Amino acid sequence: MSTAYIVDAVRTAGGRRGGRLAGVHPVDLLAESLDAVVTRSGIDPASVDDVVTGCVSQAGEQGGQVGRMGVLASKVLPQSTPAVSIDRQCGSSQQAIQFAAQAVMSGTQDVVIASGVESMTRVPMGSNMTLHMKEGLGHYMSPGVQEKFPGVQFSQFMGAEMIAKKHGMSKDELDAFAYDSHQKAIAATNSGAFENEIVPVKVETPEGEEMHKVDEGIRFDATIEGIAGVKLIDPKGMVTAASASQICDGSSAVLVMSEEAVKAQGVTPLARIHNLTVTAGDPVIMLEEPLFATDRALERAGMKMSDIDLYEVNEAFAPVPMAWLKHTGADPEKLNVNGGAIALGHPLGASGTKLMATLVHALKARGKKYGLQTMCEGGGVANVTIVEAL
């Protein structure tokens, strides 16, 4: 089986809902990352066999096969470049990496861009379902699903609350985790840790044209008291908006190549894909699946948690990475070392390739070897990708 290499990985800085990226069409936002990953790597744009794009709310400006639209908006890729758009909920672009790697490892393709985009300002979360429901065009829960899950509402928020209770967490612990996410993101930003992964995007502001290159969601003035004072989403629960991921606009891309293509084009890879895993479990608690997917990935890779140097576990809600730490016995000091989605934002379909950009650049900066990324996903699914930095 062929080896799949990550040659480069990029992301835009996150934009808050209604913030600095709100004026950028998501197709053009995707094109920014596609162009950057090709240009920075120095590969021949015509050599790209396919573009796989993750996007969750594929409607409106993100409808019409957003991946292909991103290629057509590109200033670098020829229009002969194929593309496909996929939805594995929050893991969409992590699955894009895995599909790209599988294509390369199978020998059917040599150069594939995995990517993702989500403008949660311009295409609100869930609008691809709710707008149809409002027009009387049906509900995503079919009679067959309702028969198996009578009276059940699939809710990620409810799943997060269930995890917090199941694993014996307190609100104070959730708030402390959220505060730490901001502190790590502040330190990473101030130290320049994100400079090698962020693609500056030209935006219009009241002060004129600027380059957007700092994650807008980071609370540089965050205090534990301020986070603790945020209103509970459920008066009987523990999760608040402060201990949940931020709604975010952004795009990201990862260039995956075969060994033959790497040699032919004279590029130097950042990492090697070591393991690809996806599992599914309980669709009600749903967000707990990364715990069990990680067990499976390590077993398949013949590795122990102690072999992994850095982990990126998406901070959809604080209880998810906290439960993951407890279940795996992983070292908290190796988790989301530059902050996570609570501080940096979670642009849904773009988060998988976004986290991978952060992971591979963090491994390189620290001189570390193995990195593990996992993502909780709607429907009780989870992806795990293990990479080896080179």
Summary of the structure (lengths in Angstrom):
residues: 390
radius of gyration: 19.7
end to end distance: 19.2
largest distance: 59.7
contacts: 1505
relative contact order: 0.21
helix: 41%
strand: 23%
